[in-house]
Amino acid sequence: TTKDKWSKMLRKIIISLVAVALIVGVGCSKTDSAKPAANNTTPPVVQTPAAVPETPTAPGVAPDFILNDLDGKPVKLSDYRGKVVLLNFWATWCPPCKGEIPHFNDLVKQYGPKGFVVLGVSVDKGGVATVKKFKANSPVEYTVVMDNGQVANRYQLILPEEGRGGIPNTFLIDRQGNIKKTFVGYRDKDTWEAEIKAVL
C-alpha cells in the first residue's frame, strides 16, 4: 500500500541520516591530527578535545623498561638513575613532536654536563626504517628507542590512532626515577628549560 511505501522510505531516510551523523562524529584520525594549523608558527597540539591532566595519574617511580635503540642495542630506563630524564613519546608524522626536537637538542647540549638526558620513544608504526630515514634529514641528537607496543601502555598512553590521548607525551623524571610531571602536547624551549632547571 501507499502507506507501507512511505513507511519504508521514511525508515531509509532515518538510517541514512544516522549513518552520516556517525561519520561526522568520529574523532580525528592520525592523518587529520598530523596536519599543521594554517598560518600558525606554533605547532599544534596533537590531542583530542577531552581534558588531559598535566600531572601523571599515578605519581611515583617511572615504570622501568628495556627497548632497542635504532641500532638494535638495548636501552634500560633505570640505567639513567642519577640523571634527570625527559622521556618523550613521539612519532615522525607528528608536527608538534618534530617541533620540539630542536629544543631538546639544544637543552641536551646545555644541561647534559649537569646530568640531563632526553630519551625519545618512537611510536611509529613503520618501525626503525621510518625513524632512521627521518633522522637522516632532521638531526636528533639524543637516544631514540622503538616502542614495542607495551611501554606506551605502561605509561597509560592511548595513542591518537586508537581514538583518544595524544602525542607528544613527555614525562619529566628526577634523579631518583620518580615522575615529577607529565606534559601532553608541544612546549616551547623556555618552558622546557624552566621545568628542567627546577628538577636539576
Secondary structure as UniProt FT lines:
FT   HELIX           2..25
FT   HELIX           30..33
FT   TURN            38..39
FT   STRAND          46..47
FT   STRAND          66..69
FT   TURN            70..71
FT   STRAND          74..76
FT   HELIX           77..80
FT   TURN            81..82
FT   STRAND          84..90
FT   TURN            92..93
FT   HELIX           95..111
FT   HELIX           112..114
FT   STRAND          116..122
FT   TURN            125..126
FT   HELIX           127..137
FT   STRAND          143..146
FT   HELIX           151..154
FT   TURN            155..156
FT   HELIX           160..162
FT   STRAND          166..167
FT   STRAND          169..173
FT   TURN            175..176
FT   STRAND          178..184
FT   HELIX           189..199
//
